[in-house]
Amino acid sequence: MRIAFAQAPWLPGWLLVREIPTKTAHGLLEGLKKIAIPAEKILHPRLT
């Protein structure tokens, strides 16, 4: 499963290119959902 986060340049580069097992990918996505909103507010305060 290949994942590309074109709208999240703050993610480590390895997330953009590495082949990630499906279960791991689901875990990462669940984690990203939890941090995405606060990270967006911190990194893009003008958009909030």
C-alpha atoms as an extended CHARMM CRD file, in Angstrom:
* protein
*
        48  EXT
         1         1  MET       CA              0.0000000000        0.0000000000        0.0000000000  PROA      1               0.0000000000
         2         2  ARG       CA              1.6240000000        3.2120000000       -1.1100000000  PROA      2               0.0000000000
         3         3  ILE       CA              0.6380000000        6.3790000000        0.6880000000  PROA      3               0.0000000000
         4         4  ALA       CA              1.3500000000        9.9190000000       -0.4170000000  PROA      4               0.0000000000
         5         5  PHE       CA              0.5510000000       12.9070000000        1.7740000000  PROA      5               0.0000000000
         6         6  ALA       CA              0.9130000000       15.6930000000       -0.7550000000  PROA      6               0.0000000000
         7         7  GLN       CA             -0.8910000000       18.1250000000        1.5400000000  PROA      7               0.0000000000
         8         8  ALA       CA              1.2210000000       17.2760000000        4.5900000000  PROA      8               0.0000000000
         9         9  PRO       CA              4.8080000000       18.3860000000        3.8270000000  PROA      9               0.0000000000
        10        10  TRP       CA              5.6470000000       18.2570000000        7.5300000000  PROA      10              0.0000000000
        11        11  LEU       CA              5.5330000000       14.4430000000        7.5270000000  PROA      11              0.0000000000
        12        12  PRO       CA              8.8230000000       12.5480000000        7.4000000000  PROA      12              0.0000000000
        13        13  GLY       CA              9.8610000000       11.8090000000        3.8280000000  PROA      13              0.0000000000
        14        14  TRP       CA              9.9450000000        8.0460000000        4.4150000000  PROA      14              0.0000000000
        15        15  LEU       CA              6.1650000000        8.0610000000        4.8230000000  PROA      15              0.0000000000
        16        16  LEU       CA              5.8350000000        9.3610000000        1.2940000000  PROA      16              0.0000000000
        17        17  VAL       CA              7.8190000000        6.6630000000       -0.4830000000  PROA      17              0.0000000000
        18        18  ARG       CA              7.9550000000        3.5320000000        1.6490000000  PROA      18              0.0000000000
        19        19  GLU       CA              5.7410000000        0.5620000000        0.9280000000  PROA      19              0.0000000000
        20        20  ILE       CA              3.7420000000        0.2240000000        4.1440000000  PROA      20              0.0000000000
        21        21  PRO       CA              1.8470000000       -2.9250000000        5.2180000000  PROA      21              0.0000000000
        22        22  THR       CA             -1.9020000000       -2.3420000000        5.3030000000  PROA      22              0.0000000000
        23        23  LYS       CA             -2.2770000000       -2.7860000000        9.0740000000  PROA      23              0.0000000000
        24        24  THR       CA              0.5930000000       -0.4000000000        9.7180000000  PROA      24              0.0000000000
        25        25  ALA       CA             -0.8800000000        2.0810000000        7.2830000000  PROA      25              0.0000000000
        26        26  HSD       CA             -4.2290000000        1.9460000000        9.0640000000  PROA      26              0.0000000000
        27        27  GLY       CA             -2.4650000000        2.5280000000       12.3700000000  PROA      27              0.0000000000
        28        28  LEU       CA             -0.5970000000        5.4970000000       10.9370000000  PROA      28              0.0000000000
        29        29  LEU       CA             -3.7630000000        6.9690000000        9.4860000000  PROA      29              0.0000000000
        30        30  GLU       CA             -5.5640000000        6.6260000000       12.8130000000  PROA      30              0.0000000000
        31        31  GLY       CA             -2.6520000000        8.3650000000       14.5200000000  PROA      31              0.0000000000
        32        32  LEU       CA             -2.5430000000       11.0630000000       11.8560000000  PROA      32              0.0000000000
        33        33  LYS       CA             -6.2370000000       11.7800000000       12.3440000000  PROA      33              0.0000000000
        34        34  LYS       CA             -5.5110000000       12.5130000000       15.9970000000  PROA      34              0.0000000000
        35        35  ILE       CA             -2.5970000000       14.8690000000       15.2910000000  PROA      35              0.0000000000
        36        36  ALA       CA             -3.7040000000       16.3850000000       11.9720000000  PROA      36              0.0000000000
        37        37  ILE       CA             -6.0100000000       19.0620000000       13.3860000000  PROA      37              0.0000000000
        38        38  PRO       CA             -3.6420000000       20.3780000000       16.0900000000  PROA      38              0.0000000000
        39        39  ALA       CA             -0.7160000000       20.1810000000       13.6640000000  PROA      39              0.0000000000
        40        40  GLU       CA             -2.6150000000       22.1920000000       11.0710000000  PROA      40              0.0000000000
        41        41  LYS       CA             -3.4620000000       24.8390000000       13.6670000000  PROA      41              0.0000000000
        42        42  ILE       CA              0.1670000000       25.0400000000       14.7850000000  PROA      42              0.0000000000
        43        43  LEU       CA              1.7370000000       25.0180000000       11.3340000000  PROA      43              0.0000000000
        44        44  HSD       CA             -0.9310000000       26.9620000000        9.4430000000  PROA      44              0.0000000000
        45        45  PRO       CA             -2.4820000000       29.3820000000       11.9580000000  PROA      45              0.0000000000
        46        46  ARG       CA             -3.7100000000       31.6390000000        9.1570000000  PROA      46              0.0000000000
        47        47  LEU       CA             -6.0190000000       28.9120000000        7.8570000000  PROA      47              0.0000000000
        48        48  THR       CA             -7.9030000000       28.4350000000       11.1270000000  PROA      48              0.0000000000
